[in-house]
Amino acid sequence: MAAIQLQNYTLVITGAPYSSQAPQTALAFARATLAKGHRVDRIFLYGDGVHLASALSSPPSDETHWPGEWAGFLKESGIPGVVCIASALRRGLVDDAEQKRHELVASNLLEPFIIAGLGEWVESTMTSSRIIYFHAGG
């Protein structure tokens, strides 16, 4: 019987919560991946996927709070959640440093997400055995 080769993954989420299934599917995949003994190196949010890192999301009480679910999962698992800086700025999502840099009135990045450049994604392509994309579809 062949041994199972463990993999390490980077997950890229490009679909926004509440308008796509991408974040929900990615979270289920990440949990299943860890349960099977594989590793998730990082989560990278790009395009509309950056809305998943908004501290200002407030869905109705009878809906799942996907940004909160993801923040809890990242804290619990110690997996870095990286938000593309260009995508974030275009969509009004900033951390404290970008707030000051652009002289904005507030920051709204949900912890433990961090803002970084595409260099983080490039590094993932070199270090992860698999890059899995979760798109909005359509």
LUMLUM-607992 format. One record per residue: residue number from 1; residue in three letters; chain; x negated, y, z of N, C-alpha, C in turn. Coordinates in steps of 0.001 Angstrom, whole numbers, plus 500000, padded with zeros to 6 digits. Layout:
<pts>
+-----+------+-----+--------+--------+--------+--------+--------+--------+--------+--------+--------+
| seq | type | mol |    npx |    npy |    npz |   capx |   capy |   capz |    cpx |    cpy |    cpz |
+-----+------+-----+--------+--------+--------+--------+--------+--------+--------+--------+--------+
| NUM |  ala |   A |      X |      Y |      Z |      X |      Y |      Z |      X |      Y |      Z |
...
+-----+------+-----+--------+--------+--------+--------+--------+--------+--------+--------+--------+
</pts>
This chain:
<pts>
+-----+------+-----+--------+--------+--------+--------+--------+--------+--------+--------+--------+
| seq | type | mol |    npx |    npy |    npz |   capx |   capy |   capz |    cpx |    cpy |    cpz |
+-----+------+-----+--------+--------+--------+--------+--------+--------+--------+--------+--------+
|   1 |  met |   A | 499160 | 498822 | 500000 | 500000 | 500000 | 500000 | 499113 | 501244 | 500000 |
|   2 |  ala |   A | 499398 | 502181 | 499121 | 498596 | 503389 | 498988 | 498884 | 504357 | 500134 |
|   3 |  ala |   A | 497830 | 505016 | 500596 | 497983 | 506010 | 501660 | 498594 | 507283 | 501084 |
|   4 |  ile |   A | 499404 | 507925 | 501882 | 500011 | 509188 | 501462 | 498975 | 510291 | 501609 |
|   5 |  gln |   A | 498777 | 511038 | 500543 | 497828 | 512141 | 500576 | 498552 | 513391 | 501065 |
|   6 |  leu |   A | 498076 | 513957 | 502157 | 498690 | 515159 | 502695 | 498305 | 516361 | 501836 |
|   7 |  gln |   A | 499248 | 517255 | 501680 | 499067 | 518442 | 500840 | 499142 | 519702 | 501700 |
|   8 |  asn |   A | 498586 | 520778 | 501182 | 498793 | 522088 | 501790 | 499435 | 522994 | 500739 |
|   9 |  tyr |   A | 500438 | 523740 | 501173 | 501291 | 524512 | 500275 | 501250 | 526001 | 500589 |
|  10 |  thr |   A | 501431 | 526798 | 499550 | 501807 | 528196 | 499684 | 503187 | 528304 | 499061 |
|  11 |  leu |   A | 504099 | 528944 | 499768 | 505448 | 529140 | 499250 | 505609 | 530593 | 498848 |
|  12 |  val |   A | 506083 | 530816 | 497634 | 506321 | 532167 | 497121 | 507826 | 532332 | 496972 |
|  13 |  ile |   A | 508373 | 533324 | 497661 | 509817 | 533580 | 497619 | 510061 | 534880 | 496878 |
|  14 |  thr |   A | 510816 | 534802 | 495780 | 511113 | 535997 | 494984 | 512592 | 536376 | 495024 |
|  15 |  gly |   A | 513418 | 535539 | 495613 | 514850 | 535822 | 495700 | 515212 | 536429 | 497047 |
|  16 |  ala |   A | 516097 | 537402 | 497028 | 516508 | 538093 | 498253 | 517506 | 537271 | 499056 |
|  17 |  pro |   A | 517468 | 537426 | 500374 | 518502 | 536774 | 501181 | 519855 | 537412 | 500858 |
|  18 |  tyr |   A | 520908 | 536651 | 500945 | 522284 | 537102 | 500745 | 522660 | 537318 | 499284 |
|  19 |  ser |   A | 521692 | 537303 | 498366 | 522049 | 537355 | 496946 | 521454 | 536175 | 496179 |
|  20 |  ser |   A | 520745 | 535301 | 496896 | 520206 | 534089 | 496290 | 520040 | 533031 | 497371 |
|  21 |  gln |   A | 519809 | 531819 | 496944 | 519555 | 530709 | 497861 | 518060 | 530507 | 498104 |
|  22 |  ala |   A | 517217 | 531302 | 497466 | 515774 | 531104 | 497536 | 515227 | 531059 | 498967 |
|  23 |  pro |   A | 515543 | 532036 | 499825 | 514994 | 531973 | 501183 | 515489 | 530771 | 501987 |
|  24 |  gln |   A | 516752 | 530408 | 501805 | 517314 | 529271 | 502531 | 516666 | 527970 | 502082 |
|  25 |  thr |   A | 516525 | 527787 | 500790 | 515914 | 526581 | 500245 | 514448 | 526494 | 500650 |
|  26 |  ala |   A | 513749 | 527627 | 500612 | 512337 | 527656 | 501000 | 512165 | 527293 | 502469 |
|  27 |  leu |   A | 513055 | 527771 | 503329 | 512948 | 527456 | 504747 | 513188 | 525963 | 504985 |
|  28 |  ala |   A | 514173 | 525401 | 504325 | 514428 | 523959 | 504456 | 513219 | 523160 | 503956 |
|  29 |  phe |   A | 512642 | 523590 | 502838 | 511458 | 522922 | 502297 | 510285 | 523021 | 503275 |
|  30 |  ala |   A | 510056 | 524212 | 503829 | 508934 | 524409 | 504752 | 509083 | 523513 | 505984 |
|  31 |  arg |   A | 510271 | 523451 | 506538 | 510495 | 522606 | 507720 | 510277 | 521130 | 507387 |
|  32 |  ala |   A | 510791 | 520692 | 506250 | 510625 | 519293 | 505836 | 509163 | 518976 | 505559 |
|  33 |  thr |   A | 508457 | 519909 | 504970 | 507040 | 519735 | 504666 | 506231 | 519523 | 505943 |
|  34 |  leu |   A | 506477 | 520358 | 506930 | 505761 | 520218 | 508202 | 506145 | 518925 | 508910 |
|  35 |  ala |   A | 507414 | 518563 | 508834 | 507874 | 517329 | 509486 | 507200 | 516091 | 508900 |
|  36 |  lys |   A | 506808 | 516164 | 507630 | 506130 | 515032 | 506970 | 504616 | 515056 | 507180 |
|  37 |  gly |   A | 504127 | 516054 | 507940 | 502702 | 516112 | 508241 | 501878 | 516952 | 507291 |
|  38 |  his |   A | 502513 | 517538 | 506288 | 501799 | 518425 | 505365 | 501596 | 519784 | 506040 |
|  39 |  arg |   A | 500866 | 520649 | 505380 | 500598 | 521981 | 505924 | 501140 | 523057 | 504983 |
|  40 |  val |   A | 501634 | 524133 | 505564 | 502013 | 525321 | 504801 | 501003 | 526404 | 505175 |
|  41 |  asp |   A | 500214 | 526830 | 504191 | 499158 | 527813 | 504443 | 499700 | 529210 | 504680 |
|  42 |  arg |   A | 500689 | 529581 | 503867 | 501295 | 530908 | 504019 | 502577 | 530983 | 503217 |
|  43 |  ile |   A | 503367 | 531962 | 503581 | 504577 | 532315 | 502845 | 504279 | 533664 | 502208 |
|  44 |  phe |   A | 504529 | 533779 | 500914 | 504275 | 535043 | 500216 | 505592 | 535553 | 499648 |
|  45 |  leu |   A | 505981 | 536766 | 500041 | 507210 | 537380 | 499551 | 506865 | 538358 | 498442 |
|  46 |  tyr |   A | 507562 | 538211 | 497327 | 507289 | 539022 | 496143 | 508614 | 539436 | 495516 |
|  47 |  gly |   A | 508635 | 540554 | 494824 | 509880 | 541012 | 494189 | 510956 | 541215 | 495248 |
|  48 |  asp |   A | 512186 | 540833 | 494908 | 513292 | 541008 | 495851 | 513170 | 540133 | 497091 |
|  49 |  gly |   A | 512266 | 539173 | 497065 | 512031 | 538343 | 498241 | 511546 | 539127 | 499443 |
|  50 |  val |   A | 510992 | 540333 | 499216 | 510498 | 541139 | 500342 | 511624 | 541566 | 501282 |
|  51 |  his |   A | 512865 | 541560 | 500803 | 513990 | 541932 | 501679 | 514110 | 540980 | 502859 |
|  52 |  leu |   A | 513518 | 539814 | 502748 | 513522 | 538839 | 503830 | 512742 | 539349 | 505049 |
|  53 |  ala |   A | 511885 | 540325 | 504858 | 511055 | 540862 | 505930 | 511573 | 542184 | 506488 |
|  54 |  ser |   A | 512802 | 542519 | 506208 | 513363 | 543780 | 506693 | 513884 | 543648 | 508118 |
|  55 |  ala |   A | 513423 | 544529 | 508980 | 513903 | 544574 | 510357 | 515279 | 545226 | 510438 |
|  56 |  leu |   A | 515762 | 545781 | 509344 | 517040 | 546479 | 509351 | 518196 | 545634 | 508837 |
|  57 |  ser |   A | 517948 | 544393 | 508511 | 519005 | 543504 | 508052 | 519945 | 543199 | 509214 |
|  58 |  ser |   A | 521240 | 543318 | 508964 | 522217 | 543072 | 510023 | 523472 | 542446 | 509424 |
|  59 |  pro |   A | 523412 | 541137 | 509144 | 524574 | 540472 | 508544 | 525709 | 540330 | 509556 |
|  60 |  pro |   A | 526922 | 540077 | 509092 | 528041 | 539835 | 510011 | 527713 | 538676 | 510957 |
|  61 |  ser |   A | 528330 | 538673 | 512112 | 528008 | 537686 | 513153 | 528310 | 536247 | 512747 |
|  62 |  asp |   A | 529161 | 536053 | 511747 | 529470 | 534685 | 511320 | 528583 | 534199 | 510181 |
|  63 |  glu |   A | 527552 | 534974 | 509826 | 526594 | 534583 | 508796 | 525217 | 534376 | 509430 |
|  64 |  thr |   A | 524425 | 533536 | 508808 | 523062 | 533307 | 509283 | 522213 | 534548 | 509037 |
|  65 |  his |   A | 521423 | 534904 | 510015 | 520504 | 536040 | 509896 | 519186 | 535495 | 509356 |
|  66 |  trp |   A | 519056 | 535448 | 508013 | 517893 | 534813 | 507381 | 516567 | 535472 | 507730 |
|  67 |  pro |   A | 516482 | 536802 | 507782 | 515206 | 537376 | 508223 | 514835 | 536924 | 509636 |
|  68 |  gly |   A | 515795 | 536853 | 510529 | 515532 | 536386 | 511883 | 515139 | 534920 | 511927 |
|  69 |  glu |   A | 515805 | 534105 | 511104 | 515455 | 532680 | 511030 | 514016 | 532506 | 510564 |
|  70 |  trp |   A | 513641 | 533251 | 509534 | 512283 | 533157 | 509016 | 511267 | 533675 | 510026 |
|  71 |  ala |   A | 511567 | 534805 | 510676 | 510632 | 535354 | 511664 | 510402 | 534347 | 512789 |
|  72 |  gly |   A | 511460 | 533718 | 513257 | 511327 | 532713 | 514305 | 510506 | 531519 | 513857 |
|  73 |  phe |   A | 510760 | 531051 | 512648 | 510003 | 529920 | 512106 | 508521 | 530256 | 511989 |
|  74 |  leu |   A | 508205 | 531446 | 511486 | 506804 | 531835 | 511324 | 506102 | 531950 | 512669 |
|  75 |  lys |   A | 506763 | 532524 | 513641 | 506164 | 532639 | 514977 | 505931 | 531259 | 515589 |
|  76 |  glu |   A | 506930 | 530414 | 515481 | 506858 | 529064 | 516057 | 505773 | 528203 | 515412 |
|  77 |  ser |   A | 505629 | 528329 | 514098 | 504697 | 527475 | 513363 | 503303 | 528086 | 513204 |
|  78 |  gly |   A | 503178 | 529392 | 513425 | 501897 | 530061 | 513252 | 501508 | 530271 | 511793 |
|  79 |  ile |   A | 502470 | 530157 | 510900 | 502217 | 530354 | 509468 | 502300 | 531847 | 509155 |
|  80 |  pro |   A | 501328 | 532391 | 508433 | 501397 | 533808 | 508065 | 502494 | 534072 | 507034 |
|  81 |  gly |   A | 503231 | 535145 | 507257 | 504231 | 535619 | 506296 | 503712 | 536896 | 505676 |
|  82 |  val |   A | 503378 | 536849 | 504394 | 502732 | 537965 | 503703 | 503711 | 538602 | 502722 |
|  83 |  val |   A | 503822 | 539912 | 502786 | 504727 | 540679 | 501940 | 503898 | 541474 | 500939 |
|  84 |  cys |   A | 504190 | 541317 | 499659 | 503469 | 542064 | 498611 | 503686 | 543561 | 498806 |
|  85 |  ile |   A | 502599 | 544291 | 498926 | 502696 | 545722 | 499198 | 503408 | 546483 | 498079 |
|  86 |  ala |   A | 503127 | 546176 | 496829 | 503764 | 546894 | 495728 | 505271 | 546640 | 495705 |
|  87 |  ser |   A | 505661 | 545377 | 495871 | 507091 | 545044 | 495903 | 507774 | 545698 | 497096 |
|  88 |  ala |   A | 507096 | 545693 | 498235 | 507671 | 546263 | 499453 | 507891 | 547769 | 499311 |
|  89 |  leu |   A | 506881 | 548476 | 498841 | 507006 | 549931 | 498715 | 508110 | 550321 | 497736 |
|  90 |  arg |   A | 508227 | 549585 | 496632 | 509288 | 549875 | 495659 | 510681 | 549724 | 496260 |
|  91 |  arg |   A | 510799 | 548842 | 497267 | 512103 | 548525 | 497843 | 512309 | 549143 | 499223 |
|  92 |  gly |   A | 511441 | 550084 | 499588 | 511619 | 550809 | 500839 | 511294 | 550026 | 502086 |
|  93 |  leu |   A | 510370 | 549088 | 501983 | 509969 | 548278 | 503132 | 508535 | 548645 | 503490 |
|  94 |  val |   A | 508324 | 549164 | 504712 | 506989 | 549621 | 505103 | 506669 | 549219 | 506537 |
|  95 |  asp |   A | 505379 | 549016 | 506794 | 504903 | 548807 | 508160 | 504464 | 550161 | 508721 |
|  96 |  asp |   A | 503935 | 550173 | 509933 | 503537 | 551433 | 510567 | 502452 | 552165 | 509780 |
|  97 |  ala |   A | 501485 | 551415 | 509250 | 500391 | 552046 | 508502 | 500897 | 552715 | 507226 |
|  98 |  glu |   A | 501776 | 552020 | 506497 | 502314 | 552606 | 505250 | 503257 | 553766 | 505549 |
|  99 |  gln |   A | 503959 | 553693 | 506672 | 504824 | 554802 | 507069 | 503998 | 556073 | 507240 |
| 100 |  lys |   A | 502888 | 555941 | 507945 | 502019 | 557097 | 508175 | 501369 | 557553 | 506879 |
| 101 |  arg |   A | 500881 | 556602 | 506104 | 500186 | 556923 | 504849 | 501074 | 557700 | 503884 |
| 102 |  his |   A | 502343 | 557316 | 503816 | 503274 | 557958 | 502878 | 504166 | 559002 | 503554 |
| 103 |  glu |   A | 503870 | 559296 | 504813 | 504599 | 560295 | 505595 | 506107 | 560041 | 505564 |
| 104 |  leu |   A | 506489 | 558800 | 505863 | 507898 | 558407 | 505905 | 508424 | 558542 | 507333 |
| 105 |  val |   A | 509746 | 558574 | 507480 | 510343 | 558813 | 508798 | 510336 | 557588 | 509701 |
| 106 |  ala |   A | 510204 | 556399 | 509154 | 510247 | 555187 | 509981 | 509582 | 554022 | 509257 |
| 107 |  ser |   A | 509283 | 552990 | 510030 | 508831 | 551730 | 509451 | 509924 | 550697 | 509700 |
| 108 |  asn |   A | 509950 | 549642 | 508903 | 511027 | 548658 | 509031 | 510588 | 547229 | 508720 |
| 109 |  leu |   A | 509316 | 546923 | 508913 | 508829 | 545578 | 508656 | 509070 | 544707 | 509886 |
| 110 |  leu |   A | 509694 | 543577 | 509679 | 510000 | 542636 | 510747 | 508757 | 541836 | 511115 |
| 111 |  glu |   A | 508443 | 541772 | 512409 | 507325 | 540936 | 512854 | 507746 | 539481 | 512780 |
| 112 |  pro |   A | 506886 | 538592 | 512438 | 505433 | 538677 | 512314 | 504952 | 538906 | 510883 |
| 113 |  phe |   A | 505828 | 539335 | 509974 | 505410 | 539575 | 508588 | 504348 | 540667 | 508551 |
| 114 |  ile |   A | 503446 | 540555 | 507579 | 502430 | 541579 | 507344 | 502484 | 541984 | 505883 |
| 115 |  ile |   A | 502062 | 543196 | 505599 | 501994 | 543692 | 504230 | 500566 | 543538 | 503735 |
| 116 |  ala |   A | 500412 | 543003 | 502540 | 499084 | 542819 | 501943 | 499211 | 542853 | 500426 |
| 117 |  gly |   A | 498095 | 542836 | 499763 | 498072 | 542887 | 498309 | 498122 | 541510 | 497674 |
| 118 |  leu |   A | 498092 | 541497 | 496356 | 498129 | 540248 | 495608 | 496889 | 539386 | 495843 |
| 119 |  gly |   A | 495867 | 539956 | 496441 | 494677 | 539183 | 496777 | 495018 | 538004 | 497672 |
| 120 |  glu |   A | 496004 | 538179 | 498544 | 496457 | 537080 | 499407 | 497022 | 535939 | 498566 |
| 121 |  trp |   A | 497779 | 536297 | 497531 | 498347 | 535272 | 496647 | 497230 | 534593 | 495855 |
| 122 |  val |   A | 496290 | 535368 | 495355 | 495177 | 534806 | 494591 | 494389 | 533830 | 495458 |
| 123 |  glu |   A | 494131 | 534206 | 496704 | 493422 | 533310 | 497622 | 494201 | 532004 | 497799 |
| 124 |  ser |   A | 495522 | 532121 | 497880 | 496355 | 530922 | 498025 | 496201 | 529977 | 496846 |
| 125 |  thr |   A | 496082 | 530525 | 495653 | 495955 | 529668 | 494472 | 494646 | 528888 | 494497 |
| 126 |  met |   A | 493669 | 529405 | 495227 | 492376 | 528728 | 495305 | 492291 | 527750 | 496476 |
| 127 |  thr |   A | 493078 | 527979 | 497522 | 492934 | 527159 | 498725 | 494075 | 526164 | 498934 |
| 128 |  ser |   A | 495259 | 526427 | 498422 | 496384 | 525506 | 498590 | 496374 | 524463 | 497485 |
| 129 |  ser |   A | 496793 | 523263 | 497826 | 496867 | 522224 | 496795 | 498110 | 522396 | 495920 |
| 130 |  arg |   A | 499114 | 523093 | 496425 | 500342 | 523335 | 495668 | 500873 | 524740 | 495962 |
| 131 |  ile |   A | 501335 | 525417 | 494923 | 502044 | 526696 | 495053 | 503467 | 526419 | 494587 |
| 132 |  ile |   A | 504434 | 526664 | 495452 | 505836 | 526393 | 495123 | 506585 | 527713 | 495111 |
| 133 |  tyr |   A | 507297 | 527983 | 494014 | 508065 | 529218 | 493869 | 509538 | 528976 | 494135 |
| 134 |  phe |   A | 510152 | 529905 | 494854 | 511591 | 529880 | 495112 | 512150 | 531168 | 494536 |
| 135 |  his |   A | 512765 | 531044 | 493342 | 513279 | 532196 | 492611 | 514757 | 532409 | 492872 |
| 136 |  ala |   A | 515236 | 533559 | 492435 | 516646 | 533900 | 492599 | 517529 | 533101 | 491659 |
| 137 |  gly |   A | 516970 | 532615 | 490581 | 517782 | 531884 | 489611 | 518513 | 532851 | 488700 |
| 138 |  gly |   A | 519454 | 532309 | 487949 | 520258 | 533188 | 487110 | 519957 | 533102 | 485720 |
+-----+------+-----+--------+--------+--------+--------+--------+--------+--------+--------+--------+
</pts>
